[in-house]
Amino acid sequence: MRHGWGLLVIGIVAVSASLSNAAPPEQSLVPLTRPIATAALAFSSPAPSVNLRPELRPVSPQVLAVAARPSELPLLGPDTSLMPYLRPKALEQEALFKKRKRRKGSVCGDIDIQGKAVGKVRGKIKACGIKDAVQITSISGVTLSRPSTMDCGTAVALNTWVDKVVKPTFKRRGPVVELQIAAHYACRTRNNRKGARISEHGKGRAIDVSGFKMADGEVVTVLNGWRKNPSQGQLIKVWRGACGPFGTVLGPNSDRYHRDHFHLDTARYRSGPYCR
């Protein structure tokens, strides 16, 4: 075995010597400056016609157009555009116009509260009235079944409740698109009882909600859904979630006057919200 290895080494040395004598180093197939291992690799390398790096695919005309004119990217269709979710300028302008329109129609310093300013509202009874009233038509994208008059404190509380509680609660069933309004501003006593105190409705601090309309036309009412599944759990959730944004929350369990709606008002008490 040792004799075999010796013969192999002698053969390699002989080949190297013969090649070096046949041509100068710069013309040699295996220059003297290269180690023997490198020479072996040179002989074993693939032919020049074999390309280990395939040619790059040609760039599509759409990509070239984007690179040359980035501003024209929205002109490409959603199937060919590198950024299909970028809106065309026309849509951007339309969205901007709608936003400006919403901002113009907003009240109480919140774009999600849509309506108009009414100003001072006087009541027939001295304790009634609103100093700076607003008439609300929609809250957080949810339409009110009729324009409702109240003060901004009540409008803000209503917006918080609709955005944080009502919409998430009915998300899978809805979405909810309309609040059914049973009552808003009205100069009257509590529960219309003679000799009772002025209701928060008479001060623009209350609103009564009797139901919730979904996008498919379904209406979930307090009267029919409070004690029936699957509406019961959702109605209890939105009733409970109103306690906090509003100072008083009354539902069907409070008394016979509220069996078909939620009474929500922003009266505040030292002991905290009153929810029943």
Phi, psi and omega in degrees: 000316179299321179297326180295312177301320180297318179295321179298316180297316181297321180296316180297317179298319181295318179297316180299318182294318181294322178293319180295328179282336184284329183210153177295164186303322185286345180251356184286146175294328178230089183303152181297335184285345180274141174291162182300321181299320180293322178298319179298319178297322180298319180289332184269358182291151182293161180295153182301335183284344180273117183258115179283346180243099182299155182296143177292142179293146179296145180286134183290154178301326180297316180297318179297321179295320179295317181296323183280324183225078182303330182294340181266009179305317180299344181288341179287148179288164182297338181276339183247345184288142175292334179230081188292344185267000174285130182277144175298162182300325180298318179290323178297318179294322178295317179296320179295319178298316179296321180294318177296321179295318179295320179295323179293326181269006181273158178224168177062022176070020181226122182296338179281350179256104185259139180166213178210154178283137180252329182088207183285132177244123180263143179253161178291331177259144187303321183284350180274170174118164179227133182288308180232085184274154173229152177248114188265136177248333176206152182228121178051040178083000179255123183285144171271140185298338174207149178303135186235131183265135182194179173266171185292328178301318179289322179296320179294317178298318179296319179297316179299315181296313181296315185288317186269338186238303188296307183297313177297324182295320183260017186301312183284325181279330185267233011286158177286135183240348183208139171264130176276113184264122179271326181197152173224237181290132175200127181281096182204171176275172179296126181055022179060027180272136181294132179084355180282168178293159177294132178292156174296339174298324182285353179247004180074023183247014184219155175210141179250128181245123183255347181186175184225124182261133181267169183296331181273005178098348179294140178241122176263112182259151177295320183298313185268339186257348186299325183244020181231140174277151000273001185290331185304310181298321180290319180293321177296322180295315181288328176296313180293323181291342178284343181282106186139293172301324177251149180278332178230129178227116180239136179228193183302336181277353184280307179193177183291343181285342185239028182289341184241012180199167172259128173263124181235124176219163187256020174296139182247144181234150180299327182278356180105183183300146176252111184232122184213000000 
